[in-house]
């Protein structure tokens, strides 16, 4: 059997001792690296037991533990704030930045509804006109779109607004060159104002007078005249009443391809588009507090146990004079996996408890408890 390289009881960390070198330039990491090696070896039974590992395995586990810790913390930060991060620049790292919640993505989502309502958004509403012929009631807007809407193959339009309605009552209510048409001119004459041009005189009436007049005009048109309306099914337009003269019909439409487009063309590059490009770097080891470092030490030990278990599992038994010693590979691998899982669960639970939602819930509970306590305080009585 080949000689097994074992831990000698001492180590000396130098730059390049870790696989990736993420933290080799950090003085605190370099200082703690050899301490972690010694602590892990002693936890595994050294010097009573031989440790079939070299210092570089300890360093690799230490580097991995710091990286896992940072990944868990920053993944939680991404989950907590992604809706506020999406669309922001990837130019600078967010490790030590306070993420301020904003409504940017919420507004983007709401703007799609604005596009449908015609109050904004990212889908362009086009204005178009179409000739209307006297006596012709039905019009095919799909045919018009094929000829005039500059559509790409397979695209179509959706009509949003057809300007086919009765002229508003107010345009017939107030005509300054006709004395308003409401009998007010005779009132002006009674005040000796009749000699003035009707375009430069006006008698102020109560607002309810104006509203009643407008309603009377609209009700008159509804009862005594043909109502201006239309039917629109699959861009097949039917006008009511049947046109009696050649005219032009205006309408708004959108291109369905633009509404269905999942991204905004011409968007800036180097933006946060998914969790993989949110600009978080590896943590700075020297900035970890004692709680974080203790987690890293414990996770390092679990990783070292796992590596040691793989090594001992390869050799199985070691011969000694007159007998063989069976190594504890199964115990080590079971302990290592359970400890890793427990540490990750503990860290994730701590992160979840520190989330914005949990903190607000806790603050609300604290306020309720304070109010309940204050309600038990006796109120003083004042006798006058």
LOBALO-469084 format. One record per residue (C-alpha): residue number from 1; x, y, z. Coordinates in steps of 0.02 Angstrom, whole numbers, padded with zeros to 5 digits, always signed. Layout:
N
+-----+--------+--------+--------+
!  nr !      u !      v !      w !
+-----+--------+--------+--------+
! NUM !      X !      Y !      Z !
...
+-----+--------+--------+--------+
END
This chain:
384
+-----+--------+--------+--------+
!  nr !      u !      v !      w !
+-----+--------+--------+--------+
!   1 ! +00000 ! +00000 ! +00000 !
!   2 ! +00063 ! +00174 ! -00044 !
!   3 ! +00114 ! +00289 ! +00095 !
!   4 ! -00029 ! +00402 ! +00149 !
!   5 ! +00016 ! +00586 ! +00160 !
!   6 ! -00040 ! +00646 ! +00331 !
!   7 ! -00054 ! +00812 ! +00418 !
!   8 ! +00113 ! +00854 ! +00501 !
!   9 ! +00045 ! +00966 ! +00637 !
!  10 ! +00096 ! +01131 ! +00559 !
!  11 ! +00055 ! +01236 ! +00407 !
!  12 ! +00109 ! +01399 ! +00330 !
!  13 ! -00013 ! +01489 ! +00214 !
!  14 ! +00057 ! +01579 ! +00063 !
!  15 ! -00025 ! +01663 ! -00085 !
!  16 ! -00078 ! +01529 ! -00208 !
!  17 ! -00115 ! +01398 ! -00076 !
!  18 ! -00302 ! +01399 ! -00117 !
!  19 ! -00375 ! +01334 ! -00281 !
!  20 ! -00451 ! +01498 ! -00339 !
!  21 ! -00359 ! +01628 ! -00236 !
!  22 ! -00519 ! +01727 ! -00203 !
!  23 ! -00460 ! +01786 ! -00032 !
!  24 ! -00271 ! +01762 ! -00037 !
!  25 ! -00243 ! +01951 ! -00037 !
!  26 ! -00349 ! +01973 ! +00120 !
!  27 ! -00234 ! +01987 ! +00271 !
!  28 ! -00370 ! +01926 ! +00390 !
!  29 ! -00397 ! +01771 ! +00282 !
!  30 ! -00211 ! +01734 ! +00277 !
!  31 ! -00201 ! +01752 ! +00467 !
!  32 ! -00350 ! +01639 ! +00501 !
!  33 ! -00306 ! +01507 ! +00371 !
!  34 ! -00174 ! +01420 ! +00478 !
!  35 ! -00280 ! +01440 ! +00633 !
!  36 ! -00425 ! +01353 ! +00545 !
!  37 ! -00309 ! +01212 ! +00491 !
!  38 ! -00252 ! +01185 ! +00671 !
!  39 ! -00429 ! +01196 ! +00740 !
!  40 ! -00501 ! +01073 ! +00613 !
!  41 ! -00359 ! +00949 ! +00639 !
!  42 ! -00380 ! +00953 ! +00827 !
!  43 ! -00569 ! +00933 ! +00811 !
!  44 ! -00534 ! +00777 ! +00707 !
!  45 ! -00422 ! +00702 ! +00842 !
!  46 ! -00247 ! +00761 ! +00802 !
!  47 ! -00119 ! +00725 ! +00872 !
!  48 ! -00196 ! +00566 ! +00946 !
!  49 ! -00264 ! +00520 ! +00776 !
!  50 ! -00177 ! +00539 ! +00610 !
!  51 ! -00263 ! +00654 ! +00486 !
!  52 ! -00238 ! +00590 ! +00309 !
!  53 ! -00245 ! +00763 ! +00232 !
!  54 ! -00122 ! +00899 ! +00186 !
!  55 ! -00135 ! +01083 ! +00224 !
!  56 ! -00193 ! +01125 ! +00047 !
!  57 ! -00351 ! +01022 ! +00076 !
!  58 ! -00387 ! +01126 ! +00232 !
!  59 ! -00357 ! +01287 ! +00136 !
!  60 ! -00472 ! +01231 ! -00005 !
!  61 ! -00611 ! +01192 ! +00120 !
!  62 ! -00585 ! +01361 ! +00205 !
!  63 ! -00598 ! +01454 ! +00039 !
!  64 ! -00753 ! +01356 ! -00010 !
!  65 ! -00837 ! +01390 ! +00157 !
!  66 ! -00814 ! +01578 ! +00139 !
!  67 ! -00879 ! +01572 ! -00039 !
!  68 ! -01031 ! +01468 ! +00009 !
!  69 ! -01070 ! +01589 ! +00149 !
!  70 ! -01062 ! +01737 ! +00029 !
!  71 ! -01166 ! +01646 ! -00101 !
!  72 ! -01304 ! +01607 ! +00024 !
!  73 ! -01308 ! +01786 ! +00088 !
!  74 ! -01308 ! +01866 ! -00085 !
!  75 ! -01433 ! +01743 ! -00158 !
!  76 ! -01550 ! +01792 ! -00017 !
!  77 ! -01518 ! +01977 ! -00054 !
!  78 ! -01561 ! +01946 ! -00237 !
!  79 ! -01722 ! +01856 ! -00192 !
!  80 ! -01768 ! +01995 ! -00070 !
!  81 ! -01737 ! +02139 ! -00190 !
!  82 ! -01739 ! +02071 ! -00368 !
!  83 ! -01898 ! +02165 ! -00417 !
!  84 ! -01807 ! +02327 ! -00374 !
!  85 ! -01643 ! +02273 ! -00456 !
!  86 ! -01707 ! +02217 ! -00626 !
!  87 ! -01659 ! +02341 ! -00760 !
!  88 ! -01525 ! +02426 ! -00656 !
!  89 ! -01344 ! +02438 ! -00712 !
!  90 ! -01222 ! +02296 ! -00687 !
!  91 ! -01076 ! +02417 ! -00682 !
!  92 ! -01039 ! +02420 ! -00496 !
!  93 ! -01044 ! +02285 ! -00361 !
!  94 ! -01187 ! +02288 ! -00237 !
!  95 ! -01098 ! +02198 ! -00094 !
!  96 ! -01096 ! +02348 ! +00024 !
!  97 ! -01242 ! +02443 ! -00052 !
!  98 ! -01408 ! +02470 ! +00035 !
!  99 ! -01544 ! +02417 ! -00086 !
! 100 ! -01689 ! +02541 ! -00082 !
! 101 ! -01856 ! +02464 ! -00135 !
! 102 ! -01932 ! +02554 ! -00284 !
! 103 ! -02082 ! +02541 ! -00399 !
! 104 ! -01983 ! +02531 ! -00561 !
! 105 ! -02032 ! +02353 ! -00609 !
! 106 ! -02207 ! +02376 ! -00539 !
! 107 ! -02231 ! +02528 ! -00650 !
! 108 ! -02166 ! +02429 ! -00799 !
! 109 ! -02294 ! +02295 ! -00764 !
! 110 ! -02431 ! +02424 ! -00742 !
! 111 ! -02381 ! +02512 ! -00903 !
! 112 ! -02436 ! +02360 ! -01004 !
! 113 ! -02611 ! +02389 ! -00937 !
! 114 ! -02592 ! +02572 ! -00983 !
! 115 ! -02558 ! +02519 ! -01161 !
! 116 ! -02724 ! +02430 ! -01167 !
! 117 ! -02816 ! +02576 ! -01089 !
! 118 ! -02733 ! +02706 ! -01200 !
! 119 ! -02653 ! +02798 ! -01054 !
! 120 ! -02471 ! +02761 ! -01091 !
! 121 ! -02362 ! +02607 ! -01095 !
! 122 ! -02242 ! +02536 ! -01221 !
! 123 ! -02360 ! +02493 ! -01364 !
! 124 ! -02383 ! +02629 ! -01494 !
! 125 ! -02559 ! +02683 ! -01538 !
! 126 ! -02566 ! +02732 ! -01721 !
! 127 ! -02691 ! +02855 ! -01792 !
! 128 ! -02765 ! +02813 ! -01960 !
! 129 ! -02903 ! +02874 ! -02074 !
! 130 ! -03012 ! +02782 ! -02196 !
! 131 ! -03132 ! +02851 ! -02328 !
! 132 ! -03316 ! +02820 ! -02293 !
! 133 ! -03434 ! +02811 ! -02440 !
! 134 ! -03614 ! +02870 ! -02436 !
! 135 ! -03735 ! +02724 ! -02420 !
! 136 ! -03598 ! +02598 ! -02374 !
! 137 ! -03614 ! +02532 ! -02197 !
! 138 ! -03486 ! +02390 ! -02186 !
! 139 ! -03297 ! +02408 ! -02198 !
! 140 ! -03158 ! +02278 ! -02186 !
! 141 ! -03015 ! +02351 ! -02083 !
! 142 ! -02907 ! +02196 ! -02114 !
! 143 ! -02907 ! +02239 ! -02298 !
! 144 ! -02863 ! +02418 ! -02255 !
! 145 ! -02721 ! +02360 ! -02141 !
! 146 ! -02645 ! +02247 ! -02274 !
! 147 ! -02635 ! +02394 ! -02392 !
! 148 ! -02595 ! +02540 ! -02276 !
! 149 ! -02527 ! +02485 ! -02105 !
! 150 ! -02352 ! +02430 ! -02160 !
! 151 ! -02368 ! +02261 ! -02076 !
! 152 ! -02238 ! +02124 ! -02072 !
! 153 ! -02289 ! +01951 ! -02134 !
! 154 ! -02403 ! +01866 ! -02009 !
! 155 ! -02440 ! +02028 ! -01915 !
! 156 ! -02611 ! +02107 ! -01893 !
! 157 ! -02691 ! +02257 ! -01811 !
! 158 ! -02810 ! +02280 ! -01667 !
! 159 ! -02923 ! +02431 ! -01674 !
! 160 ! -02932 ! +02524 ! -01509 !
! 161 ! -03043 ! +02676 ! -01543 !
! 162 ! -03163 ! +02721 ! -01682 !
! 163 ! -03210 ! +02905 ! -01688 !
! 164 ! -03392 ! +02878 ! -01734 !
! 165 ! -03498 ! +02973 ! -01610 !
! 166 ! -03619 ! +03116 ! -01599 !
! 167 ! -03537 ! +03288 ! -01587 !
! 168 ! -03528 ! +03337 ! -01404 !
! 169 ! -03676 ! +03434 ! -01340 !
! 170 ! -03568 ! +03579 ! -01283 !
! 171 ! -03527 ! +03629 ! -01463 !
! 172 ! -03712 ! +03662 ! -01491 !
! 173 ! -03745 ! +03734 ! -01320 !
! 174 ! -03631 ! +03884 ! -01331 !
! 175 ! -03614 ! +03977 ! -01494 !
! 176 ! -03564 ! +04157 ! -01455 !
! 177 ! -03613 ! +04218 ! -01627 !
! 178 ! -03789 ! +04151 ! -01608 !
! 179 ! -03827 ! +04220 ! -01436 !
! 180 ! -03790 ! +04047 ! -01360 !
! 181 ! -03951 ! +03976 ! -01430 !
! 182 ! -04028 ! +03963 ! -01259 !
! 183 ! -04134 ! +04119 ! -01252 !
! 184 ! -04005 ! +04217 ! -01154 !
! 185 ! -03996 ! +04354 ! -01287 !
! 186 ! -04167 ! +04418 ! -01234 !
! 187 ! -04105 ! +04428 ! -01055 !
! 188 ! -03956 ! +04530 ! -01112 !
! 189 ! -04075 ! +04648 ! -01204 !
! 190 ! -04173 ! +04676 ! -01045 !
! 191 ! -04013 ! +04741 ! -00964 !
! 192 ! -03979 ! +04856 ! -01113 !
! 193 ! -03833 ! +04746 ! -01168 !
! 194 ! -03914 ! +04692 ! -01329 !
! 195 ! -03826 ! +04824 ! -01435 !
! 196 ! -03659 ! +04741 ! -01405 !
! 197 ! -03593 ! +04606 ! -01519 !
! 198 ! -03651 ! +04435 ! -01458 !
! 199 ! -03472 ! +04371 ! -01480 !
! 200 ! -03408 ! +04482 ! -01339 !
! 201 ! -03547 ! +04469 ! -01211 !
! 202 ! -03595 ! +04333 ! -01093 !
! 203 ! -03715 ! +04310 ! -00949 !
! 204 ! -03652 ! +04198 ! -00810 !
! 205 ! -03781 ! +04066 ! -00761 !
! 206 ! -03775 ! +03937 ! -00620 !
! 207 ! -03680 ! +03778 ! -00661 !
! 208 ! -03835 ! +03670 ! -00641 !
! 209 ! -03914 ! +03772 ! -00782 !
! 210 ! -03773 ! +03720 ! -00900 !
! 211 ! -03784 ! +03538 ! -00847 !
! 212 ! -03971 ! +03530 ! -00875 !
! 213 ! -03953 ! +03606 ! -01048 !
! 214 ! -03819 ! +03480 ! -01097 !
! 215 ! -03924 ! +03335 ! -01036 !
! 216 ! -04076 ! +03401 ! -01131 !
! 217 ! -03975 ! +03410 ! -01293 !
! 218 ! -03905 ! +03235 ! -01271 !
! 219 ! -04073 ! +03159 ! -01226 !
! 220 ! -04153 ! +03246 ! -01375 !
! 221 ! -04023 ! +03171 ! -01492 !
! 222 ! -04044 ! +02999 ! -01415 !
! 223 ! -04234 ! +02999 ! -01435 !
! 224 ! -04262 ! +03097 ! -01595 !
! 225 ! -04107 ! +03058 ! -01697 !
! 226 ! -04011 ! +02906 ! -01757 !
! 227 ! -03879 ! +02864 ! -01631 !
! 228 ! -03699 ! +02868 ! -01690 !
! 229 ! -03621 ! +02700 ! -01650 !
! 230 ! -03533 ! +02552 ! -01728 !
! 231 ! -03502 ! +02365 ! -01716 !
! 232 ! -03325 ! +02298 ! -01728 !
! 233 ! -03298 ! +02110 ! -01737 !
! 234 ! -03132 ! +02039 ! -01800 !
! 235 ! -03095 ! +02209 ! -01878 !
! 236 ! -03259 ! +02202 ! -01976 !
! 237 ! -03333 ! +02375 ! -01949 !
! 238 ! -03518 ! +02419 ! -01964 !
! 239 ! -03569 ! +02601 ! -01946 !
! 240 ! -03732 ! +02669 ! -01877 !
! 241 ! -03819 ! +02765 ! -01948 !
! 242 ! -03781 ! +02723 ! -02129 !
! 243 ! -03673 ! +02865 ! -02197 !
! 244 ! -03770 ! +02989 ! -02303 !
! 245 ! -03617 ! +03078 ! -02373 !
! 246 ! -03437 ! +03038 ! -02416 !
! 247 ! -03325 ! +03075 ! -02270 !
! 248 ! -03170 ! +03016 ! -02178 !
! 249 ! -03171 ! +02901 ! -02026 !
! 250 ! -03030 ! +02915 ! -01899 !
! 251 ! -02976 ! +02773 ! -01785 !
! 252 ! -02834 ! +02714 ! -01672 !
! 253 ! -02752 ! +02545 ! -01690 !
! 254 ! -02601 ! +02447 ! -01628 !
! 255 ! -02493 ! +02316 ! -01711 !
! 256 ! -02511 ! +02151 ! -01620 !
! 257 ! -02328 ! +02108 ! -01647 !
! 258 ! -02277 ! +02262 ! -01547 !
! 259 ! -02392 ! +02217 ! -01402 !
! 260 ! -02329 ! +02038 ! -01400 !
! 261 ! -02147 ! +02090 ! -01402 !
! 262 ! -02067 ! +02028 ! -01241 !
! 263 ! -01927 ! +02156 ! -01238 !
! 264 ! -01904 ! +02340 ! -01280 !
! 265 ! -01799 ! +02357 ! -01436 !
! 266 ! -01650 ! +02473 ! -01418 !
! 267 ! -01634 ! +02442 ! -01231 !
! 268 ! -01467 ! +02484 ! -01153 !
! 269 ! -01342 ! +02345 ! -01128 !
! 270 ! -01260 ! +02295 ! -00963 !
! 271 ! -01423 ! +02290 ! -00869 !
! 272 ! -01482 ! +02167 ! -00737 !
! 273 ! -01592 ! +02046 ! -00835 !
! 274 ! -01587 ! +01891 ! -00723 !
! 275 ! -01512 ! +01830 ! -00560 !
! 276 ! -01351 ! +01775 ! -00647 !
! 277 ! -01293 ! +01952 ! -00686 !
! 278 ! -01343 ! +02042 ! -00526 !
! 279 ! -01174 ! +02122 ! -00482 !
! 280 ! -01126 ! +02035 ! -00320 !
! 281 ! -00944 ! +01986 ! -00295 !
! 282 ! -00867 ! +01864 ! -00171 !
! 283 ! -00875 ! +01930 ! +00008 !
! 284 ! -00729 ! +02021 ! +00088 !
! 285 ! -00673 ! +01901 ! +00224 !
! 286 ! -00605 ! +02037 ! +00337 !
! 287 ! -00778 ! +02119 ! +00341 !
! 288 ! -00866 ! +01964 ! +00408 !
! 289 ! -00921 ! +01981 ! +00589 !
! 290 ! -00888 ! +01849 ! +00721 !
! 291 ! -01055 ! +01764 ! +00686 !
! 292 ! -01014 ! +01745 ! +00502 !
! 293 ! -00836 ! +01686 ! +00536 !
! 294 ! -00895 ! +01555 ! +00660 !
! 295 ! -01014 ! +01487 ! +00528 !
! 296 ! -00870 ! +01482 ! +00404 !
! 297 ! -00759 ! +01387 ! +00529 !
! 298 ! -00895 ! +01258 ! +00562 !
! 299 ! -00932 ! +01235 ! +00378 !
! 300 ! -00746 ! +01216 ! +00344 !
! 301 ! -00739 ! +01076 ! +00473 !
! 302 ! -00885 ! +00989 ! +00390 !
! 303 ! -00799 ! +00999 ! +00221 !
! 304 ! -00635 ! +00933 ! +00294 !
! 305 ! -00730 ! +00788 ! +00372 !
! 306 ! -00806 ! +00749 ! +00203 !
! 307 ! -00637 ! +00751 ! +00116 !
! 308 ! -00559 ! +00645 ! +00252 !
! 309 ! -00702 ! +00520 ! +00235 !
! 310 ! -00669 ! +00502 ! +00049 !
! 311 ! -00485 ! +00472 ! +00081 !
! 312 ! -00516 ! +00343 ! +00217 !
! 313 ! -00649 ! +00261 ! +00111 !
! 314 ! -00520 ! +00232 ! -00025 !
! 315 ! -00399 ! +00143 ! +00090 !
! 316 ! -00531 ! +00053 ! +00194 !
! 317 ! -00414 ! -00032 ! +00318 !
! 318 ! -00236 ! -00001 ! +00374 !
! 319 ! -00126 ! -00148 ! +00424 !
! 320 ! -00042 ! -00143 ! +00592 !
! 321 ! +00071 ! -00274 ! +00673 !
! 322 ! -00033 ! -00429 ! +00695 !
! 323 ! -00199 ! -00350 ! +00641 !
! 324 ! -00290 ! -00221 ! +00536 !
! 325 ! -00376 ! -00059 ! +00583 !
! 326 ! -00540 ! -00016 ! +00498 !
! 327 ! -00558 ! +00171 ! +00465 !
! 328 ! -00716 ! +00268 ! +00511 !
! 329 ! -00762 ! +00326 ! +00336 !
! 330 ! -00949 ! +00295 ! +00354 !
! 331 ! -00962 ! +00393 ! +00518 !
! 332 ! -00865 ! +00540 ! +00447 !
! 333 ! -00966 ! +00553 ! +00287 !
! 334 ! -01131 ! +00543 ! +00382 !
! 335 ! -01077 ! +00677 ! +00506 !
! 336 ! -01009 ! +00790 ! +00370 !
! 337 ! -01167 ! +00785 ! +00265 !
! 338 ! -01283 ! +00812 ! +00413 !
! 339 ! -01177 ! +00956 ! +00479 !
! 340 ! -01171 ! +01041 ! +00309 !
! 341 ! -01360 ! +01026 ! +00290 !
! 342 ! -01390 ! +01091 ! +00467 !
! 343 ! -01274 ! +01240 ! +00443 !
! 344 ! -01357 ! +01288 ! +00278 !
! 345 ! -01530 ! +01271 ! +00355 !
! 346 ! -01477 ! +01378 ! +00503 !
! 347 ! -01405 ! +01514 ! +00391 !
! 348 ! -01555 ! +01517 ! +00276 !
! 349 ! -01672 ! +01527 ! +00424 !
! 350 ! -01575 ! +01674 ! +00495 !
! 351 ! -01579 ! +01763 ! +00328 !
! 352 ! -01765 ! +01731 ! +00310 !
! 353 ! -01798 ! +01799 ! +00485 !
! 354 ! -01704 ! +01957 ! +00438 !
! 355 ! -01806 ! +01986 ! +00280 !
! 356 ! -01902 ! +02147 ! +00258 !
! 357 ! -02069 ! +02059 ! +00277 !
! 358 ! -02019 ! +01969 ! +00438 !
! 359 ! -01946 ! +02126 ! +00513 !
! 360 ! -02104 ! +02225 ! +00477 !
! 361 ! -02208 ! +02085 ! +00554 !
! 362 ! -02098 ! +02086 ! +00708 !
! 363 ! -02110 ! +02274 ! +00724 !
! 364 ! -02298 ! +02264 ! +00711 !
! 365 ! -02303 ! +02131 ! +00848 !
! 366 ! -02189 ! +02235 ! +00958 !
! 367 ! -02304 ! +02384 ! +00939 !
! 368 ! -02455 ! +02278 ! +00984 !
! 369 ! -02368 ! +02211 ! +01140 !
! 370 ! -02318 ! +02387 ! +01192 !
! 371 ! -02497 ! +02448 ! +01169 !
! 372 ! -02564 ! +02301 ! +01271 !
! 373 ! -02439 ! +02339 ! +01409 !
! 374 ! -02484 ! +02523 ! +01412 !
! 375 ! -02668 ! +02479 ! +01425 !
! 376 ! -02630 ! +02397 ! +01593 !
! 377 ! -02555 ! +02557 ! +01665 !
! 378 ! -02679 ! +02634 ! +01789 !
! 379 ! -02747 ! +02801 ! +01735 !
! 380 ! -02740 ! +02940 ! +01866 !
! 381 ! -02901 ! +03019 ! +01926 !
! 382 ! -02911 ! +03208 ! +01942 !
! 383 ! -03036 ! +03279 ! +02065 !
! 384 ! -03081 ! +03461 ! +02043 !
+-----+--------+--------+--------+
END
